Amino acid sequence: MIQKILNKFVGAKYVSILRTWVPNMVAWGTVGGVAVIHFTDWRLILDYVPYVNGKFKKNE
């Protein structure tokens, strides 16, 4: 169903090109997300992950 809609608006050629690029884009998106967490304040982002939030409690 989605392929028919995309073929109608974009064209079959570009849908096939997109299908080959999706795994690559997912991989680079994951690498980028990990890099953002690594180079920023990781506690600020990972405090919203339930398992990590309970593991590193703040002593207040």
OpenMM code with the backbone's topology and positions (N, CA, C; nanometers):
from openmm import Vec3, app, unit

residues = "MET ILE GLN LYS ILE LEU ASN LYS PHE VAL GLY ALA LYS TYR VAL SER ILE LEU ARG THR TRP VAL PRO ASN MET VAL ALA TRP GLY THR VAL GLY GLY VAL ALA VAL ILE HIS PHE THR ASP TRP ARG LEU ILE LEU ASP TYR VAL PRO TYR VAL ASN GLY LYS PHE LYS LYS ASN GLU".split()
positions = [
    Vec3(0.0826, -0.1193, 0.0000),
    Vec3(0.0000, 0.0000, 0.0000),
    Vec3(0.0870, 0.1256, 0.0000),
    Vec3(0.1844, 0.1286, 0.0895),
    Vec3(0.2720, 0.2459, 0.0966),
    Vec3(0.3540, 0.2594, -0.0307),
    Vec3(0.3959, 0.1460, -0.0856),
    Vec3(0.4745, 0.1502, -0.2085),
    Vec3(0.3930, 0.2075, -0.3240),
    Vec3(0.2648, 0.1758, -0.3308),
    Vec3(0.1798, 0.2305, -0.4361),
    Vec3(0.1670, 0.3822, -0.4225),
    Vec3(0.1538, 0.4286, -0.2984),
    Vec3(0.1426, 0.5729, -0.2745),
    Vec3(0.2730, 0.6426, -0.3127),
    Vec3(0.3862, 0.5854, -0.2720),
    Vec3(0.5146, 0.6452, -0.3071),
    Vec3(0.5390, 0.6430, -0.4573),
    Vec3(0.5017, 0.5339, -0.5222),
    Vec3(0.5176, 0.5268, -0.6674),
    Vec3(0.4357, 0.6342, -0.7372),
    Vec3(0.3195, 0.6637, -0.6826),
    Vec3(0.2324, 0.7638, -0.7438),
    Vec3(0.2928, 0.9035, -0.7330),
    Vec3(0.3509, 0.9363, -0.6186),
    Vec3(0.4033, 1.0710, -0.5961),
    Vec3(0.5481, 1.0888, -0.6397),
    Vec3(0.6301, 0.9876, -0.6187),
    Vec3(0.7734, 1.0021, -0.6418),
    Vec3(0.8188, 0.9297, -0.7674),
    Vec3(0.7758, 0.8091, -0.7838),
    Vec3(0.8182, 0.7285, -0.8982),
    Vec3(0.8909, 0.6046, -0.8528),
    Vec3(0.8814, 0.4994, -0.9325),
    Vec3(0.9388, 0.3695, -0.8953),
    Vec3(1.0908, 0.3747, -0.8858),
    Vec3(1.1537, 0.4540, -0.9695),
    Vec3(1.3000, 0.4627, -0.9682),
    Vec3(1.3500, 0.5152, -0.8343),
    Vec3(1.2867, 0.6211, -0.7856),
    Vec3(1.3321, 0.6811, -0.6601),
    Vec3(1.2940, 0.5977, -0.5393),
    Vec3(1.1858, 0.5227, -0.5481),
    Vec3(1.1498, 0.4314, -0.4395),
    Vec3(1.2545, 0.3218, -0.4269),
    Vec3(1.3018, 0.2682, -0.5373),
    Vec3(1.4051, 0.1637, -0.5315),
    Vec3(1.5371, 0.2200, -0.4792),
    Vec3(1.5695, 0.3431, -0.5167),
    Vec3(1.6909, 0.4059, -0.4634),
    Vec3(1.6784, 0.4274, -0.3131),
    Vec3(1.5608, 0.4703, -0.2695),
    Vec3(1.5378, 0.4924, -0.1263),
    Vec3(1.5494, 0.3625, -0.0474),
    Vec3(1.4984, 0.2539, -0.1041),
    Vec3(1.5079, 0.1248, -0.0352),
    Vec3(1.6521, 0.0812, -0.0143),
    Vec3(1.7394, 0.1140, -0.1056),
    Vec3(1.8786, 0.0741, -0.0880),
    Vec3(1.9505, 0.1628, 0.0132),
    Vec3(1.9040, 0.2860, 0.0325),
    Vec3(1.9705, 0.3782, 0.1227),
    Vec3(1.9187, 0.3739, 0.2658),
    Vec3(1.8010, 0.3164, 0.2895),
    Vec3(1.7422, 0.3172, 0.4234),
    Vec3(1.8326, 0.2502, 0.5274),
    Vec3(1.8881, 0.1309, 0.5051),
    Vec3(1.9758, 0.0724, 0.6076),
    Vec3(2.0980, 0.1592, 0.6385),
    Vec3(2.1536, 0.2213, 0.5368),
    Vec3(2.2687, 0.3085, 0.5575),
    Vec3(2.2304, 0.4308, 0.6416),
    Vec3(2.1149, 0.4884, 0.6138),
    Vec3(2.0705, 0.6047, 0.6902),
    Vec3(2.0404, 0.5680, 0.8353),
    Vec3(1.9845, 0.4500, 0.8571),
    Vec3(1.9574, 0.4051, 0.9944),
    Vec3(2.0885, 0.3864, 1.0703),
    Vec3(2.1865, 0.3268, 1.0068),
    Vec3(2.3164, 0.3043, 1.0727),
    Vec3(2.3830, 0.4367, 1.1086),
    Vec3(2.3877, 0.5308, 1.0144),
    Vec3(2.4512, 0.6594, 1.0434),
    Vec3(2.3711, 0.7401, 1.1447),
    Vec3(2.2402, 0.7257, 1.1456),
    Vec3(2.1589, 0.7925, 1.2466),
    Vec3(2.1874, 0.7395, 1.3861),
    Vec3(2.2069, 0.6086, 1.3956),
    Vec3(2.2419, 0.5486, 1.5245),
    Vec3(2.3794, 0.5954, 1.5708),
    Vec3(2.4747, 0.5972, 1.4797),
    Vec3(2.6097, 0.6456, 1.5138),
    Vec3(2.6035, 0.7918, 1.5577),
    Vec3(2.5247, 0.8716, 1.4884),
    Vec3(2.5109, 1.0123, 1.5258),
    Vec3(2.4468, 1.0291, 1.6619),
    Vec3(2.3456, 0.9481, 1.6914),
    Vec3(2.2818, 0.9553, 1.8228),
    Vec3(2.3756, 0.9184, 1.9357),
    Vec3(2.4532, 0.8141, 1.9150),
    Vec3(2.5521, 0.7738, 2.0168),
    Vec3(2.6581, 0.8820, 2.0329),
    Vec3(2.6991, 0.9440, 1.9230),
    Vec3(2.7997, 1.0506, 1.9309),
    Vec3(2.7457, 1.1719, 2.0065),
    Vec3(2.6198, 1.2051, 1.9854),
    Vec3(2.5602, 1.3185, 2.0585),
    Vec3(2.5584, 1.2898, 2.2075),
    Vec3(2.5197, 1.1675, 2.2447),
    Vec3(2.5192, 1.1319, 2.3870),
    Vec3(2.6611, 1.1323, 2.4428),
    Vec3(2.7573, 1.0869, 2.3648),
    Vec3(2.8954, 1.0796, 2.4123),
    Vec3(2.9571, 1.2185, 2.4318),
    Vec3(2.9347, 1.3086, 2.3390),
    Vec3(3.0008, 1.4379, 2.3444),
    Vec3(2.9229, 1.5447, 2.4212),
    Vec3(2.8013, 1.5150, 2.4633),
    Vec3(2.7268, 1.6092, 2.5458),
    Vec3(2.7249, 1.5565, 2.6882),
    Vec3(2.6497, 1.6218, 2.7719),
    Vec3(2.6359, 1.5776, 2.9105),
    Vec3(2.5499, 1.4521, 2.9113),
    Vec3(2.6115, 1.3354, 2.9181),
    Vec3(2.5401, 1.2092, 2.9037),
    Vec3(2.4372, 1.1877, 3.0125),
    Vec3(2.4604, 1.2422, 3.1321),
    Vec3(2.3623, 1.2274, 3.2404),
    Vec3(2.2335, 1.3009, 3.2084),
    Vec3(2.2450, 1.4145, 3.1404),
    Vec3(2.1267, 1.4920, 3.1035),
    Vec3(2.0350, 1.4109, 3.0132),
    Vec3(2.0904, 1.3371, 2.9192),
    Vec3(2.0099, 1.2592, 2.8250),
    Vec3(1.9694, 1.1252, 2.8854),
    Vec3(2.0627, 1.0561, 2.9493),
    Vec3(2.0344, 0.9217, 2.9978),
    Vec3(1.9563, 0.9190, 3.1276),
    Vec3(1.9292, 1.0316, 3.1908),
    Vec3(1.8411, 1.0334, 3.3074),
    Vec3(1.6980, 0.9973, 3.2705),
    Vec3(1.6625, 1.0041, 3.1441),
    Vec3(1.5280, 0.9682, 3.1003),
    Vec3(1.5141, 0.8202, 3.0671),
    Vec3(1.6241, 0.7452, 3.0672),
    Vec3(1.6191, 0.6005, 3.0446),
    Vec3(1.5994, 0.5350, 3.1808),
    Vec3(1.4905, 0.4593, 3.2008),
    Vec3(1.4578, 0.4091, 3.3357),
    Vec3(1.5683, 0.3262, 3.4004),
    Vec3(1.6304, 0.2331, 3.3300),
    Vec3(1.7317, 0.1471, 3.3920),
    Vec3(1.8544, 0.2275, 3.4327),
    Vec3(1.8989, 0.3155, 3.3478),
    Vec3(2.0185, 0.3949, 3.3760),
    Vec3(1.9893, 0.4974, 3.4851),
    Vec3(1.8681, 0.5517, 3.4872),
    Vec3(1.8300, 0.6497, 3.5878),
    Vec3(1.8374, 0.5910, 3.7271),
    Vec3(1.7941, 0.4650, 3.7469),
    Vec3(1.7991, 0.4017, 3.8772),
    Vec3(1.9388, 0.3577, 3.9155),
    Vec3(2.0228, 0.3341, 3.8191),
    Vec3(2.1576, 0.2843, 3.8468),
    Vec3(2.2497, 0.3944, 3.9006),
    Vec3(2.2334, 0.5170, 3.8541),
    Vec3(2.3192, 0.6273, 3.8943),
    Vec3(2.2388, 0.7307, 3.9722),
    Vec3(2.2025, 0.6978, 4.0943),
    Vec3(2.1274, 0.7917, 4.1780),
    Vec3(2.2191, 0.9033, 4.2271),
    Vec3(2.1618, 1.0232, 4.2366),
    Vec3(2.2381, 1.1362, 4.2899),
    Vec3(2.2277, 1.1348, 4.4431),
    Vec3(2.3390, 1.1615, 4.5080),
    Vec3(2.3403, 1.1662, 4.6545),
    Vec3(2.3084, 1.3072, 4.6994),
    Vec3(2.1815, 1.3294, 4.7333),
    Vec3(2.1431, 1.4649, 4.7777),
    Vec3(2.0898, 1.4596, 4.9183),
] * unit.nanometer
topology = app.Topology()
chain = topology.addChain("A")
for resn in residues:
    res = topology.addResidue(resn, chain)
    for name in ("N", "CA", "C"):
        topology.addAtom(name, app.Element.getBySymbol(name[0]), res)
